[in-house]
């Protein structure tokens, strides 16, 4: 997500500002402002926020300071306060495209999709030739479900700035979400132009899709844990082509992937890879293999459950359904502070499920989200399992013992799908491209059922559908 600043590049506070301050306070206001900027750029957000506030006590009508304060507050995970700052900035100096863009991004953080879209509309109105305004508007439109409109905005931005690699990546992702994988994956190759996004080794030949018989191929790590699990299926295709497959991955994925029959060896990210002939970035596999929506290798399970490690769940013999719950997107769980990551939920959103009889619930949460169980007083209703999971192999072992996983767009969803276990996943409008649009099934995982949250609706809408589906399953059981 790209945040745009007045007169500056994304994710940087404006260095210059009209402080609109009385002359007797000018030197002190300028000193505080420059100090706040230094702390802001250094990531010391709490100090920067206090110093921006001190500037505003001397210069209460300075729109640039309100904007920068909003940027710092949003980065610190306080989007409500950020929205108020952006509104003040616009109230003092209306019609600034960058401030409307920042306002729209903060409203997206709050899940206020319609208001976010309106703010981005105004940003484009006041900055019709601003690639960044068009880019951010495209993100908001896509999240609101207006995918074609989003694609148009990304296209306009790229025409204005053909070297805008980040926008071209989002244009490609939108094509993928719409099911145009042939064009989407080809254009996604532009991601290598982004700083830090090229995982390829300089001393290894890049695989161009040619024959692999008798050759060793390294799959470079990129994306996240879920993407690695999702794309690990392609190792079987490479293996059938006669290749020896080496997969690069984070340490907490090695145990699980090392048991896969089609992966010959795993290495940590950045580790030496002796004996490798060619390499291919993880996200380039579909385009090298000419994969389309209706040709995704969907044989499951394609990852076995490791026989060593893991723990045995205490499932009561009278339990009709043993269900795992995961409500955070990342392996490490929900962050304790900072901007909310896409796909993160709260246990509060799932609380309705805890009252269903004849089921046994197990929390697969790690990180801050694990604390939701005790915060809500659900210790007797949901068993804490996630905190004992040391790596993704442990997660796979736990999921293998369950009847069903109910989760957000998360690592747990991919693990359950790769194991062929029933998994019900909740999605909103800004979900990953791989889940496509308007489908309740997945070309990646035959055992998956998708419950989509309509735009502007609370998670309770999707959870109510899940509760009804659970009652039907229990009735059948």
MOURBEL-V895570 format. One record per run of one state. SS is the DSSP state (@ for helix, = for strand, . for the rest). FROM is the first residue (numbers start at 1). LEN is the number of residues. Records with the same first field share a line. If there is no record, write none. Layout:
SS = FROM-LEN / FROM-LEN
This chain:
. = 1-4 / 6-2 / 9-14 / 42-3 / 59-4 / 76-3 / 93-4 / 110-3 / 127-4 / 144-3 / 161-4 / 178-3 / 194-11 / 207-9 / 221-4 / 232-2 / 241-3 / 250-1 / 258-7 / 269-9 / 289-4 / 296-25 / 327-7 / 335-12 / 356-3 / 364-3 / 376-6 / 385-1 / 389-3 / 401-3 / 409-2 / 420-3 / 428-5 / 436-12 / 453-6 / 477-1
= = 5-1 / 8-1 / 205-2 / 216-5 / 244-6 / 265-4 / 278-4 / 321-6 / 334-1 / 359-5 / 367-1 / 382-3 / 404-5 / 423-5 / 448-5
@ = 23-19 / 45-14 / 63-13 / 79-14 / 97-13 / 113-14 / 131-13 / 147-14 / 165-13 / 181-13 / 225-7 / 234-7 / 251-7 / 282-7 / 293-3 / 347-9 / 368-8 / 386-3 / 392-9 / 411-9 / 433-3 / 459-18
